[in-house]
Amino acid sequence: MISSYFEGMPFHVPLKTYGRRKARQLSINKQQLLEKHLVNLTLDISQFKGKIDPSRLFSFLPEKVFLEIGFGSGEHLIHQALQNPKIGLLGAEVFINGIASLVKKIVSYNLNNIYIYPDDVRKIFSYFMPHMIDRIYVFFPDPWPKTRHHSRRFLTIENLNHLSYLMKNNAELHLASDNISYINWVYQQINKHNNFSMLNETVITGLNSDSLFKTRYATKALEKGEIIKYLIVRHQID
């Protein structure tokens, strides 16, 4: 079953993680979809010798490669894949229910431009060749609002260093959150880092805005009257 499949994955780097792995029980249909298709959609780092060129993962040579970290149920990844068939997309997520939802959509649309890493993305940073990613998305990460939990937030200086290693010169980091305290904290991290600078900020207050693709999470937040901030950050190598 699914558990035995994940036990066999080559996740070599021991890291402490905080996100949930599973919520409700998967349906029989989704379990069968995962067992049949996930192995062919998974980025398996054990098959490579040396550093990985992400553009060589796909059955075609993509014009660009985008990475989404924490893709939830995969709605935005699917949107990007359909809108940009010549773009190669990598998605990392630890939540098995979200992975199952994405696999179902990939199979339904018969897409060939998405690969999944079904675990903590930090485990594969060092396996990639440097400066090969054109864009990275981090949408609505867990804000860990309590001060004592801020070290659990993803966009720390340490992880920005890793992202800088992955990203091409002038590549973009796209960020979105409905937690203003978290966004203010992100500003601080960006300002501390020499290789990142703010390119654009959009404040989204209603469903009529087309600045950000509306996932179910974003739609619910806007329907409740929440403000979403959407940041585009430029990466520049000194």
N, C-alpha and C positions, 0 to 999 in steps of 0.2 A: 504494500500500500504506500501512501504518500510518505509516511514517516520513514520507512525503510529507504526510500529514494533519497531523502535529504541526508540520512545518515551516511550515505555513500559519497556525498559531494565533497570535493577537495577544498574545504574551508580551513586553510592552514593557520591563519593568524588568530591567536586567542585574544578576543577583545571583549570588554564588558559592554553589554548593550542594555538599553532600557525600554525600547519600544515593545509593544505586545506582538506576539507571533501569530495568535489565532484567536478568533472570537467564536462565532456560532459554528456549529458542525457543518462541514461542507455537504452539499447534496451529492447523491450518488453520481449524477451527471457530471458535476464539476470534478469529483474525484477521478472519474474515468477520463475526463479531458486532460487533467494534469498527468495522469499515468501514461497516457498515450502521446501527448504532445510536448510536455514541458522539457523533456530531455533534449528535444531537437531545437528548442527555443532558448536554452540556457547557455550563458557564457561560462564555459568550463575551462578554467585556467590551467588545468592539468594537461590539456592537450597541446600546449604551446611550449616551445623551447626558446628561452630568452624572452625579451620584452614583446608585448603584444601591440601590433599596429591595429587600432580599432577599425580602420577603414577596410581591413582585409578580412573582417569577420563575416561579411555579407556575401551573398551570391552574386552581387554586382559591386562595382566600384562607386560608392556614394560621393556626391558632390561635397557633402559636409557630414560631420558626425555630431549628434546632440546626445547629451546624457541627462536623464531625469533621476534625481535622487529622492526616494520616497514617493513613488508614483501613485500611492493609494489604490484605487480600483482601476487605474490605467486610462481614465477618460481623456486626459490631456495627451498622453502618449498616442492613443488611437487617433485623436484629432490631428496631431502633427504627422502621423504616418499617412493618413488619408490625404492631407493637404500637400504633403511634400514626399511623394513616392521616390524621389531621387536622393533623399536624406536618409542616412543610417541612424537609427535610434537605439540607444541603450537605456534600459530602465533598471533601477535597483530598488528593492522593496523586501522587507522582512515579514510582512503581514501576509500569511498564506491565503486568507480569503481574498485579499486584493490581487494577489498573483493569479489565483484561479479566475477571477473576473477578467483580468487582462488576457489570459490564455484563451478564454472563451471568445473574446472579441477578436483576437488575432486570427483564430481559426474561422470564425464567422465571416470575416472580411478577406480571408486568404492573403494575409499580409506577409511580405518577405523582408521587411525593413526594420524589424524590431527584434532585439535580443534582450533577454532578462537575466539579471543576476539576483537570485532569490535569497539574498542574505545582506548583511551589513556591508555597504559599499566600501567602507574603509579597508576591508580585507583585500581589495584588488587594486588599490591605488598604485602600489609599487610594481605591479605586473605590467603596467602600460608603458609604452614609449612616451617620453616627455613631449608636451606641447602638440597634441594631436586632436584635441577636442575643440570644436568650434563654438559650442554653447552648452551651458549647464543650467538646468532648472531645479530650483528648490522651492516648491510651493507648499505653503501651509504646514511647515514642520511643527512638531510639538514645541510650544514656547517655553515649557518648563518654567512657569511664572514665579515660583518661589526662589528667592535669592540663593539659597543653599543648593539649588538644583541647576543654577546657570551653567555649571561646568558640563552638564549633560546636553546642552544645546549644540546643534550641529555646526553652526558657522563660527566656531572659535578660530583664533589666530592659527592654531595648529592645523585645523582642517582647511582653512584658507590657503595655507602653505601647500597642502596636498593638491587643492584645486588649481593653484597657480602652476604646479608641476604638470598637471594634465592639460591645461588650456593653452591654445595658440595665442600668439600676440594679437591683440585687439579682439579676442573672443569675448563673449558676453555671458555674464552670470545673471539669470533672471530669478528674482525673489518675490514672493507674495505672502502676506500674512494679514489676518484680521486682528492680531494682537499688537496694539500700538507700542506697548512696553517692549515687546520683542523687537519690533522694527527699530526703535530707538537704540536698543542694544546692538543691533546689526550695524547701524550707522557708526557706532563707536569702533566696532571690529574693522569695518572697511577703512575708516580713517586712520587706523593704526597700521594698515598694511600698505607697503610701498607699491605693490603691483596692482592694486585695485583702486578705481575711482568711480564716483557716481556719474552715470551718464543721463539717466532719466528717472523721474519719480511721478507716478500717476496715483491720484487719490480716487478710489472708486466708491461711490455712495449709492448707486442704484443699478438695477438689472439692465437698464438701457445702454450701459457702457459696453463698447466692444473692444476695450483695451486689453481685456483678459478673458481667456476662454473660461466659460462658467462651468466648472465641475459642480457636482451635487453639493459638495461642501461649501463652495463659494456662493452658490445660489441661496442656500439656507442662511448663510451669514448675512447676505444682502437683504433677504426677505425679513430678517429680524432687525434690520436697521443698522447693522454693523458697518464700519468703514474698513475697506481693504486698501492696503498700500501695496503698490506694484512697483518694484525697483528694478532697473536695468543697470548693471555695474560693468564697467569696462575693465578688461585685464590687459595690462601693458607690461612687457618684460623690460626691465632696465638694461 
